[in-house]
Amino acid sequence: MPIFYAIALVLGAVSVVIAYLCIIFIDVETVLGTGPAIAIMGLIVIGFATRYKHKSGMIDGISLVTIVVLTTAITWLLDWSPGEAKAPFLIIGGTYLLAQMGILITVFLNPPVLREEWQCVDCGYPIYGLQSAQCPECGSVIHPALLEKYRDSPV
């Protein structure tokens, strides 16, 4: 797994743990700082997951952004004060923390499959000598510049 992607995944999880501990030991209003940090980490994870076509990483990133949006929406819709939000945030946050750890374990147990430039990005089929812009193995479209680059290359 690429190191910066792994770091982003771990930082996303750490930010959730820090947010939860801040709610417990400091004040529920700390989510005003930790919420945006979690959402930003989620967007970074989504970026890496998109780059590496990593579905379980995408789920992790989306879940990080979603928990922030969900808790913000619930607080706004129910017009909770900090005192009213603390118990629900602890319940929602604790449940999410457990689920997010499960997602993170899945991500690390199923790392993204990295392909070389001369391989189909979806299945890994070697594109050397192909005349068609479609992978014969999985049907994915091959970028014309890569097709041209490896059309006459020896296998």
N, CA, C and O of each residue as an XYZ file, in Angstrom:
620
protein
N       0.851     -1.172      0.000
C       0.000      0.000      0.000
C       0.899      1.238      0.000
O       1.858      1.301      0.769
N       0.602      2.216     -0.848
C       1.408      3.439     -0.872
C       1.423      4.110      0.509
O       0.392      4.189      1.177
N       2.578      4.581      0.921
C       2.775      5.084      2.274
C       1.885      6.287      2.600
O       1.331      6.355      3.697
N       1.736      7.237      1.669
C       0.924      8.414      1.970
C      -0.550      8.054      2.104
O      -1.278      8.676      2.877
N      -0.982      7.063      1.360
C      -2.353      6.571      1.477
C      -2.549      5.923      2.844
O      -3.550      6.180      3.512
N      -1.610      5.091      3.262
C      -1.694      4.447      4.574
C      -1.698      5.485      5.692
O      -2.447      5.356      6.660
N      -0.865      6.507      5.560
C      -0.818      7.570      6.561
C      -2.159      8.290      6.636
O      -2.654      8.564      7.729
N      -2.753      8.599      5.479
C      -4.053      9.275      5.460
C      -5.123      8.423      6.133
O      -5.952      8.943      6.879
N      -5.110      7.130      5.875
C      -6.080      6.228      6.503
C      -5.924      6.223      8.018
O      -6.911      6.315      8.748
N      -4.700      6.116      8.485
C      -4.442      6.085      9.928
C      -4.798      7.431     10.565
O      -5.404      7.467     11.636
N      -4.427      8.530      9.919
C      -4.764      9.853     10.458
C      -6.270     10.067     10.523
O      -6.766     10.709     11.449
N      -6.997      9.537      9.550
C      -8.460      9.621      9.602
C      -9.001      8.920     10.828
O      -9.862      9.455     11.527
N      -8.500      7.722     11.093
C      -8.946      6.965     12.269
C      -8.530      7.657     13.559
O      -9.311      7.726     14.508
N      -7.311      8.165     13.600
C      -6.825      8.857     14.788
C      -7.662     10.112     15.058
O      -7.964     10.417     16.211
N      -8.033     10.834     14.010
C      -8.844     12.036     14.209
C     -10.205     11.699     14.815
O     -10.739     12.480     15.603
N     -10.771     10.549     14.459
C     -12.037     10.117     15.047
C     -11.855      9.797     16.532
O     -12.682     10.182     17.358
N     -10.785      9.099     16.863
C     -10.510      8.763     18.264
C     -10.297     10.037     19.085
O     -10.835     10.167     20.185
N      -9.518     10.966     18.555
C      -9.268     12.231     19.256
C     -10.577     12.989     19.465
O     -10.825     13.521     20.547
N     -11.407     13.036     18.433
C     -12.698     13.729     18.547
C     -13.546     13.114     19.648
O     -14.160     13.828     20.440
N     -13.580     11.794     19.696
C     -14.384     11.101     20.699
C     -13.853     11.380     22.112
O     -14.624     11.645     23.034
N     -12.544     11.316     22.262
C     -11.947     11.592     23.568
C     -12.156     13.046     23.994
O     -12.342     13.328     25.178
N     -12.126     13.962     23.035
C     -12.385     15.368     23.347
C     -13.816     15.571     23.837
O     -14.054     16.356     24.755
N     -14.764     14.868     23.232
C     -16.155     14.962     23.679
C     -16.266     14.449     25.118
O     -16.958     15.046     25.943
N     -15.590     13.357     25.409
C     -15.654     12.766     26.751
C     -14.974     13.658     27.792
O     -15.563     13.974     28.825
N     -13.746     14.056     27.518
C     -12.929     14.690     28.550
C     -12.884     16.215     28.513
O     -12.516     16.840     29.508
N     -13.244     16.816     27.404
C     -13.169     18.276     27.336
C     -14.576     18.856     27.248
O     -15.129     19.310     28.250
N     -15.149     18.839     26.061
C     -16.486     19.401     25.875
C     -16.999     18.974     24.505
O     -16.216     18.742     23.584
N     -18.298     18.874     24.380
C     -18.879     18.472     23.100
C     -18.611     19.512     22.014
O     -18.593     19.181     20.828
N     -18.405     20.761     22.413
C     -18.156     21.810     21.419
C     -16.811     21.668     20.708
O     -16.547     22.389     19.745
N     -15.963     20.756     21.163
C     -14.698     20.507     20.466
C     -14.940     19.967     19.060
O     -14.042     19.999     18.219
N     -16.163     19.466     18.798
C     -16.464     18.972     17.446
C     -16.404     20.088     16.417
O     -16.306     19.815     15.221
N     -16.461     21.337     16.856
C     -16.336     22.453     15.922
C     -14.946     22.464     15.273
O     -14.781     22.966     14.161
N     -13.962     21.915     15.964
C     -12.624     21.799     15.397
C     -12.342     20.420     14.838
O     -11.752     20.282     13.766
N     -12.769     19.393     15.575
C     -12.461     18.036     15.128
C     -13.322     17.611     13.944
O     -12.877     16.823     13.109
N     -14.537     18.117     13.860
C     -15.418     17.756     12.737
C     -14.810     18.109     11.383
O     -14.707     17.245     10.513
N     -14.404     19.370     11.190
C     -13.769     19.709      9.914
C     -12.488     18.908      9.652
O     -12.203     18.551      8.508
N     -11.716     18.627     10.707
C     -10.493     17.831     10.522
C     -10.836     16.429     10.022
O     -10.170     15.907      9.128
N     -11.877     15.819     10.597
C     -12.304     14.489     10.154
C     -12.786     14.539      8.710
O     -12.455     13.662      7.913
N     -13.567     15.561      8.371
C     -14.079     15.683      7.000
C     -12.940     15.864      6.002
O     -12.960     15.270      4.924
N     -11.954     16.675      6.351
C     -10.804     16.886      5.456
C     -10.034     15.583      5.270
O      -9.649     15.244      4.152
N      -9.810     14.852      6.360
C      -9.122     13.555      6.233
C      -9.939     12.612      5.357
O      -9.377     11.857      4.563
N     -11.258     12.653      5.499
C     -12.121     11.821      4.658
C     -11.959     12.159      3.189
O     -11.887     11.262      2.348
N     -11.900     13.449      2.870
C     -11.719     13.865      1.476
C     -10.355     13.437      0.940
O     -10.236     13.045     -0.221
N      -9.335     13.512      1.780
C      -8.003     13.064      1.361
C      -8.010     11.561      1.091
O      -7.451     11.101      0.095
N      -8.649     10.796      1.987
C      -8.740      9.342      1.791
C      -9.520      9.034      0.511
O      -9.137      8.142     -0.247
N     -10.607      9.763      0.266
C     -11.381      9.566     -0.966
C     -10.503      9.825     -2.192
O     -10.575      9.091     -3.177
N      -9.679     10.866     -2.128
C      -8.779     11.166     -3.241
C      -7.813     10.024     -3.529
O      -7.648      9.615     -4.678
N      -7.175      9.510     -2.475
C      -6.261      8.376     -2.656
C      -7.013      7.135     -3.142
O      -6.553      6.439     -4.048
N      -8.166      6.865     -2.537
C      -8.934      5.671     -2.918
C      -9.369      5.751     -4.380
O      -9.386      4.741     -5.084
N      -9.716      6.941     -4.828
C     -10.083      7.125     -6.233
C      -8.865      6.886     -7.116
O      -8.960      6.217     -8.144
N      -7.731      7.429     -6.717
C      -6.497      7.281     -7.498
C      -6.108      5.815     -7.657
O      -5.664      5.397     -8.726
N      -6.275      5.032     -6.584
C      -5.869      3.632     -6.611
C      -7.029      2.673     -6.866
O      -6.866      1.457     -6.763
N      -8.194      3.217     -7.198
C      -9.384      2.396     -7.472
C      -9.610      1.386     -6.347
O      -9.750      0.186     -6.581
N      -9.642      1.900     -5.141
C      -9.707      1.070     -3.940
C     -11.077      1.253     -3.273
O     -11.319      2.252     -2.595
N     -11.962      0.278     -3.477
C     -13.339      0.409     -3.010
C     -13.459      0.483     -1.495
O     -14.216      1.308     -0.984
N     -12.735     -0.354     -0.766
C     -12.858     -0.314      0.694
C     -12.272      0.985      1.253
O     -12.756      1.487      2.267
N     -11.254      1.530      0.619
C     -10.733      2.835      1.015
C     -11.744      3.941      0.738
O     -11.866      4.890      1.512
N     -12.462      3.811     -0.362
C     -13.507      4.780     -0.694
C     -14.601      4.757      0.379
O     -15.083      5.809      0.798
N     -14.984      3.577      0.814
C     -15.998      3.449      1.875
C     -15.503      4.132      3.151
O     -16.266      4.826      3.823
N     -14.234      3.934      3.483
C     -13.667      4.569      4.672
C     -13.725      6.086      4.553
O     -14.180      6.760      5.477
N     -13.277      6.624      3.446
C     -13.291      8.079      3.256
C     -14.693      8.656      3.280
O     -14.938      9.686      3.907
N     -15.613      7.990      2.596
C     -16.997      8.462      2.577
C     -17.596      8.409      3.982
O     -18.356      9.297      4.368
N     -17.256      7.369      4.746
C     -17.805      7.270      6.107
C     -17.289      8.404      6.989
O     -18.025      8.907      7.839
N     -16.039      8.812      6.801
C     -15.494      9.925      7.582
C     -16.244     11.221      7.295
O     -16.580     11.966      8.216
N     -16.501     11.486      6.037
C     -17.242     12.700      5.674
C     -18.694     12.588      6.142
O     -19.262     13.557      6.646
N     -19.284     11.420      5.976
C     -20.691     11.216      6.319
C     -20.963     11.414      7.802
O     -21.982     12.005      8.157
N     -20.083     10.937      8.682
C     -20.333     11.093     10.121
C     -20.351     12.568     10.506
O     -21.124     12.971     11.375
N     -19.518     13.366      9.876
C     -19.499     14.803     10.156
C     -20.782     15.451      9.650
O     -21.404     16.240     10.360
N     -21.174     15.122      8.430
C     -22.402     15.687      7.865
C     -23.620     15.247      8.684
O     -24.511     16.048      8.967
N     -23.647     13.982      9.055
C     -24.772     13.444      9.829
C     -24.915     14.136     11.180
O     -26.006     14.589     11.528
N     -23.836     14.224     11.939
C     -23.922     14.847     13.256
C     -24.235     16.343     13.156
O     -24.948     16.885     14.001
N     -23.709     17.001     12.141
C     -24.022     18.417     11.932
C     -25.499     18.588     11.600
O     -26.165     19.463     12.153
N     -26.009     17.761     10.704
C     -27.415     17.857     10.299
C     -28.352     17.565     11.464
O     -29.340     18.272     11.661
N     -28.046     16.528     12.233
C     -28.901     16.190     13.377
C     -28.907     17.338     14.393
O     -29.959     17.714     14.910
N     -27.738     17.881     14.668
C     -27.649     18.986     15.628
C     -28.444     20.186     15.139
O     -29.156     20.824     15.916
N     -28.327     20.488     13.874
C     -29.016     21.641     13.300
C     -30.527     21.408     13.256
O     -31.302     22.280     13.650
N     -30.947     20.230     12.774
C     -32.377     19.938     12.657
C     -33.085     19.860     14.010
O     -34.221     20.315     14.145
N     -32.418     19.288     15.005
C     -33.032     19.153     16.333
C     -32.719     20.337     17.239
O     -33.188     20.395     18.376
N     -31.934     21.272     16.742
C     -31.582     22.491     17.471
C     -31.027     22.165     18.862
O     -31.450     22.730     19.870
N     -30.063     21.232     18.881
C     -29.468     20.816     20.142
C     -28.504     21.866     20.679
O     -27.752     22.490     19.931
N     -28.546     22.041     21.978
C     -27.518     22.819     22.659
C     -26.357     21.866     22.920
O     -26.511     20.654     22.766
N     -25.191     22.396     23.313
C     -24.079     21.482     23.626
C     -24.448     20.441     24.691
O     -24.051     19.280     24.593
N     -25.189     20.852     25.676
C     -25.593     19.912     26.718
C     -26.499     18.809     26.195
O     -26.387     17.655     26.608
N     -27.391     19.165     25.291
C     -28.306     18.180     24.711
C     -27.588     17.251     23.726
O     -28.008     16.111     23.529
N     -26.514     17.736     23.112
C     -25.822     16.962     22.084
C     -24.824     15.957     22.654
O     -24.464     14.997     21.972
N     -24.374     16.160     23.881
C     -23.277     15.338     24.400
C     -23.617     13.846     24.425
O     -22.868     13.044     23.869
N     -24.718     13.459     25.051
C     -25.061     12.027     25.148
C     -25.278     11.404     23.762
O     -24.723     10.342     23.481
N     -26.082     12.050     22.879
C     -26.239     11.451     21.541
C     -24.919     11.367     20.767
O     -24.682     10.397     20.047
N     -24.056     12.391     20.916
C     -22.775     12.361     20.219
C     -21.908     11.215     20.730
O     -21.195     10.579     19.953
N     -21.968     10.952     22.029
C     -21.197      9.835     22.575
C     -21.715      8.507     22.045
O     -20.926      7.614     21.738
N     -23.024      8.369     21.933
C     -23.600      7.126     21.416
C     -23.301      6.971     19.925
O     -22.824      5.927     19.483
N     -23.586      8.016     19.165
C     -23.329      7.976     17.718
C     -21.831      7.806     17.459
O     -21.421      6.987     16.637
N     -21.024      8.590     18.171
C     -19.577      8.537     17.972
C     -18.981      7.197     18.358
O     -18.109      6.682     17.658
N     -19.439      6.626     19.461
C     -18.931      5.317     19.883
C     -19.284      4.224     18.897
O     -18.461      3.370     18.569
N     -20.523      4.263     18.430
C     -20.963      3.283     17.429
C     -20.162      3.449     16.142
O     -19.702      2.471     15.553
N     -20.005      4.686     15.720
C     -19.241      4.946     14.503
C     -17.787      4.526     14.676
O     -17.201      3.938     13.767
N     -17.206      4.817     15.818
C     -15.810      4.477     16.064
C     -15.580      2.974     15.909
O     -14.599      2.553     15.295
N     -16.477      2.174     16.460
C     -16.360      0.718     16.307
C     -16.493      0.298     14.843
O     -15.719     -0.522     14.349
N     -17.480      0.871     14.158
C     -17.685      0.528     12.743
C     -16.493      0.976     11.899
O     -16.048      0.250     11.010
N     -15.981      2.165     12.178
C     -14.871      2.700     11.398
C     -13.613      1.872     11.596
O     -12.828      1.713     10.661
N     -13.411      1.347     12.785
C     -12.257      0.475     13.008
C     -12.393     -0.809     12.184
O     -11.406     -1.313     11.648
N     -13.613     -1.334     12.086
C     -13.849     -2.507     11.241
C     -13.571     -2.204      9.777
O     -12.976     -3.017      9.069
N     -14.003     -1.035      9.330
C     -13.744     -0.626      7.949
C     -12.243     -0.502      7.719
O     -11.726     -0.961      6.701
N     -11.546      0.118      8.663
C     -10.105      0.320      8.523
C      -9.356     -1.006      8.466
O      -8.416     -1.155      7.686
N      -9.764     -1.962      9.279
C      -9.143     -3.290      9.233
C      -9.352     -3.916      7.852
O      -8.429     -4.496      7.281
N     -10.568     -3.795      7.323
C     -10.871     -4.313      5.983
C      -9.987     -3.651      4.935
O      -9.480     -4.319      4.034
N      -9.801     -2.339      5.050
C      -8.962     -1.600      4.100
C      -7.539     -2.142      4.100
O      -6.963     -2.371      3.037
N      -6.969     -2.348      5.284
C      -5.588     -2.815      5.357
C      -5.439     -4.289      5.004
O      -4.380     -4.709      4.537
N      -6.481     -5.076      5.221
C      -6.417     -6.492      4.830
C      -6.608     -6.673      3.326
O      -6.228     -7.703      2.768
N      -7.195     -5.676      2.673
C      -7.438     -5.710      1.227
C      -6.833     -4.469      0.580
O      -7.572     -3.602      0.114
N      -5.505     -4.364      0.543
C      -4.878     -3.162     -0.013
C      -5.165     -3.023     -1.505
O      -5.522     -3.996     -2.168
N      -5.007     -1.817     -2.024
C      -5.250     -1.627     -3.450
C      -4.240     -2.400     -4.291
O      -3.085     -2.572     -3.902
N      -4.694     -2.855     -5.440
C      -3.812     -3.542     -6.380
C      -3.206     -2.471     -7.278
O      -3.915     -1.796     -8.024
N      -1.911     -2.325     -7.199
C      -1.240     -1.307     -7.998
C      -0.792     -1.918     -9.315
O      -0.240     -3.018     -9.346
N      -1.029     -1.208    -10.384
C      -0.702     -1.694    -11.722
C       0.463     -0.911    -12.308
O       0.685      0.252    -11.972
N       1.189     -1.565    -13.178
C       2.225     -0.898    -13.957
C       1.544     -0.199    -15.131
O       0.406     -0.516    -15.476
N       2.245      0.749    -15.737
C       1.680      1.501    -16.857
C       1.287      0.589    -18.010
O       0.328      0.876    -18.728
N       2.025     -0.520    -18.197
C       1.795     -1.425    -19.327
C       0.705     -2.456    -19.036
O       0.519     -3.394    -19.812
N      -0.010     -2.292    -17.934
C      -1.083     -3.206    -17.591
C      -2.431     -2.484    -17.635
O      -2.516     -1.277    -17.406
N      -3.468     -3.242    -17.932
C      -4.826     -2.707    -17.853
C      -5.055     -2.254    -16.414
O      -4.744     -2.991    -15.478
N      -5.592     -1.058    -16.229
C      -5.776     -0.526    -14.876
C      -6.815     -1.309    -14.079
O      -6.793     -1.278    -12.849
N      -7.712     -2.003    -14.747
C      -8.761     -2.727    -14.038
C      -8.394     -4.173    -13.721
O      -8.681     -4.649    -12.623
N      -7.761     -4.889    -14.665
C      -7.524     -6.318    -14.429
C      -6.050     -6.714    -14.455
O      -5.711     -7.826    -14.050
N      -5.164     -5.826    -14.924
C      -3.743     -6.136    -14.947
C      -3.262     -6.818    -16.216
O      -2.085     -7.164    -16.320
N      -4.142     -7.016    -17.178
C      -3.761     -7.664    -18.436
C      -2.687     -6.823    -19.130
O      -2.826     -5.602    -19.200
N      -1.624     -7.439    -19.641
C      -0.592     -6.660    -20.342
C      -1.134     -6.108    -21.665
O      -1.754     -6.828    -22.448
N      -0.889     -4.825    -21.891
C      -1.440     -4.194    -23.096
C      -0.447     -4.181    -24.256
O      -0.723     -3.571    -25.289
N       0.715     -4.847    -24.105
C       1.690     -4.924    -25.186
C       1.053     -5.503    -26.441
O       0.380     -6.532    -26.396
N       1.272     -4.836    -27.540
C       0.866     -5.363    -28.829
C      -0.621     -5.292    -29.142
O      -1.038     -5.764    -30.199
N      -1.425     -4.726    -28.271
C      -2.867     -4.647    -28.549
C      -3.139     -3.662    -29.676
O      -2.503     -2.612    -29.760
N      -4.069     -3.998    -30.523
C      -4.462     -3.118    -31.620
C      -5.757     -2.392    -31.301
O      -6.048     -1.343    -31.876
N      -6.525     -2.947    -30.390
C      -7.816     -2.372    -30.009
C      -7.669     -1.580    -28.719
O      -6.836     -1.912    -27.875
N      -8.473     -0.535    -28.563
C      -8.434      0.296    -27.357
C      -9.280     -0.299    -26.235
O      -9.664      0.391    -25.291
N      -9.557     -1.581    -26.358
C     -10.351     -2.258    -25.332
C      -9.576     -3.477    -24.834
O      -9.034     -4.246    -25.628
N      -9.531     -3.642    -23.523
C      -8.827     -4.780    -22.934
C      -9.549     -6.072    -23.314
O     -10.759     -6.184    -23.120
N      -8.816     -7.047    -23.855
C      -9.457     -8.304    -24.240
C      -9.872     -9.156    -23.033
O     -10.685    -10.071    -23.169
N      -9.322     -8.861    -21.874
C      -9.626     -9.637    -20.669
C     -10.903     -9.158    -19.981
O     -11.778     -9.960    -19.654
N     -11.005     -7.826    -19.762
C     -12.135     -7.310    -18.975
C     -13.003     -6.308    -19.727
O     -14.088     -5.957    -19.262
N     -12.535     -5.843    -20.890
C     -13.331     -4.915    -21.687
C     -13.125     -3.448    -21.361
O     -13.776     -2.589    -21.957
N     -12.229     -3.138    -20.423
C     -11.974     -1.744    -20.063
C     -11.353     -0.992    -21.229
O     -10.655     -1.569    -22.063
N     -11.616      0.293    -21.269
C     -11.042      1.156    -22.298
C      -9.604      1.485    -21.910
O      -9.319      1.841    -20.767
N      -8.714      1.360    -22.872
C      -7.298      1.660    -22.653
C      -7.013      3.025    -23.258
O      -7.401      3.306    -24.392
N      -6.339      3.861    -22.501
C      -6.034      5.214    -22.952
C      -5.252      5.144    -24.263
O      -4.289      4.386    -24.374
N      -5.668      5.937    -25.255
C      -5.015      5.882    -26.583
C      -3.501      6.109    -26.552
O      -2.766      5.475    -27.310
N      -3.034      6.999    -25.688
C      -1.593      7.265    -25.625
C      -0.841      6.024    -25.142
O       0.238      5.724    -25.654
N      -1.385      5.306    -24.176
C      -0.745      4.076    -23.694
C      -0.811      2.986    -24.757
O       0.147      2.239    -24.956
N      -1.942      2.905    -25.430
C      -2.097      1.912    -26.492
C      -1.032      2.123    -27.562
O      -0.405      1.170    -28.023
N      -0.835      3.364    -27.946
C       0.163      3.692    -28.963
C       1.578      3.406    -28.455
O       2.412      2.875    -29.188
N       1.837      3.759    -27.206
C       3.164      3.577    -26.630
C       3.573      2.109    -26.586
O       4.737      1.786    -26.827
N       2.630      1.212    -26.282
C       2.963     -0.190    -26.114
C       2.481     -1.079    -27.278
O       2.570     -2.305    -27.199
N       1.983     -0.472    -28.330
C       1.479     -1.244    -29.467
C       2.571     -2.090    -30.108
O       2.344     -3.260    -30.414
N       3.747     -1.518    -30.313
C       4.827     -2.228    -30.983
C       5.883     -2.764    -30.028
O       6.918     -3.259    -30.476
N       5.647     -2.679    -28.730
C       6.623     -3.156    -27.752
C       6.647     -4.675    -27.711
O       5.615     -5.335    -27.826
N       7.830     -5.204    -27.548
C       7.916     -6.667    -27.453
C       7.326     -7.166    -26.137
O       7.399     -6.485    -25.114
N       6.757     -8.333    -26.176
C       6.169     -8.938    -24.977
C       7.229     -9.488    -24.151
O       6.958    -10.047    -23.089
